Amino acid sequence: MSFTLETLRDRIELRAAMSPEESYTAKLLTRGTDKCAQKLGEEAVEAAIAAVTHDRAGLVGEAADVLYHLLVLLKAEGVGLEEVMGELQARTAQSGLAEKASRTKD
């Protein structure tokens, strides 16, 4: 069995139901969206730094952290992974450049 984003989502669901004293995921979620967003931002910056310094192992680890923290943030906000995957699927119907050009301008 391969490890997927759905597997990670399911694990986050299980850990979210645990006590914050037993689960880092539960602890993050009890601290709210702001903390979850802060952690995602920190991990994204660390991933970017690993990439620009060509630290492959660091990038792999930080990318894993980004995916985990993104799914925790989605859970905190009640956004399902299937919603995000649906959005990605819809975007594959056209090229990235065409999709970007179709967005309304501010």
C-alpha positions as CSV (number, residue, x, y, z in Angstrom):
1,M,0.0,0.0,0.0
2,S,1.4,3.4,-0.9
3,F,1.1,6.4,1.3
4,T,-1.1,9.1,-0.2
5,L,-2.5,12.5,0.7
6,E,-5.7,10.6,1.6
7,T,-3.8,8.4,4.0
8,L,-2.3,11.5,5.6
9,R,-5.7,13.1,5.8
10,D,-7.1,10.0,7.5
11,R,-4.2,10.0,10.0
12,I,-4.8,13.7,10.8
13,E,-8.5,12.9,11.4
14,L,-7.6,10.2,13.8
15,R,-5.0,12.3,15.7
16,A,-7.4,15.3,15.8
17,A,-9.7,13.2,17.9
18,M,-7.1,12.5,20.5
19,S,-6.2,14.6,23.5
20,P,-3.9,17.6,22.8
21,E,-1.5,16.1,25.4
22,E,-1.2,13.0,23.3
23,S,-1.3,14.4,19.8
24,Y,0.6,17.3,18.1
25,T,-2.2,17.5,15.5
26,A,-4.8,17.9,18.2
27,K,-2.7,20.4,20.0
28,L,-2.3,22.5,16.8
29,L,-6.0,22.3,16.0
30,T,-6.9,23.5,19.5
31,R,-4.7,26.5,19.0
32,G,-6.8,27.5,16.1
33,T,-6.5,28.6,12.5
34,D,-4.0,31.3,13.1
35,K,-1.5,28.9,14.6
36,C,-2.1,26.3,11.9
37,A,-1.5,29.0,9.3
38,Q,1.6,30.2,11.0
39,K,3.1,26.7,11.1
40,L,2.3,26.2,7.4
41,G,4.0,29.5,6.5
42,E,7.1,28.6,8.5
43,E,7.4,25.2,6.8
44,A,6.8,26.7,3.4
45,V,9.7,29.2,4.0
46,E,11.9,26.4,5.2
47,A,11.1,24.4,2.1
48,A,11.9,27.4,-0.2
49,I,15.2,27.9,1.6
50,A,16.1,24.2,1.2
51,A,15.3,24.5,-2.5
52,V,17.4,27.5,-3.2
53,T,20.3,26.1,-1.2
54,H,20.0,22.9,-3.2
55,D,19.5,20.8,0.0
56,R,17.7,17.9,-1.4
57,A,17.2,16.0,1.8
58,G,16.1,19.2,3.5
59,L,13.6,19.9,0.8
60,V,12.1,16.4,1.0
61,G,11.7,16.8,4.8
62,E,10.3,20.3,4.6
63,A,8.0,19.4,1.7
64,A,6.5,16.6,3.9
65,D,6.1,19.2,6.7
66,V,4.3,21.6,4.2
67,L,1.9,18.9,3.1
68,Y,1.1,17.9,6.7
69,H,0.6,21.4,7.9
70,L,-1.5,22.3,4.8
71,L,-3.9,19.4,5.6
72,V,-4.1,20.4,9.2
73,L,-5.0,23.9,8.2
74,L,-7.6,22.6,5.8
75,K,-9.1,20.6,8.6
76,A,-9.0,23.6,10.9
77,E,-11.1,25.5,8.3
78,G,-13.4,22.7,7.4
79,V,-12.1,22.4,3.9
80,G,-12.0,18.8,2.6
81,L,-9.1,17.5,0.6
82,E,-11.6,16.3,-2.0
83,E,-12.5,20.0,-2.6
84,V,-8.9,20.9,-3.2
85,M,-8.4,17.9,-5.5
86,G,-11.6,18.8,-7.4
87,E,-10.2,22.3,-7.9
88,L,-6.9,20.9,-9.2
89,Q,-8.8,18.5,-11.5
90,A,-10.9,21.3,-12.9
91,R,-7.7,23.3,-13.6
92,T,-6.2,20.5,-15.7
93,A,-9.0,21.0,-18.3
94,Q,-6.9,24.0,-19.6
95,S,-3.3,25.0,-19.7
96,G,-2.0,26.8,-16.6
97,L,-1.4,30.0,-18.7
98,A,-5.0,30.0,-20.0
99,E,-6.3,29.4,-16.5
100,K,-4.3,32.2,-15.1
101,A,-5.4,34.6,-17.9
102,S,-9.0,33.7,-17.2
103,R,-8.9,34.9,-13.6
104,T,-10.6,38.2,-12.9
105,K,-8.2,41.0,-12.3
106,D,-8.5,43.2,-9.2
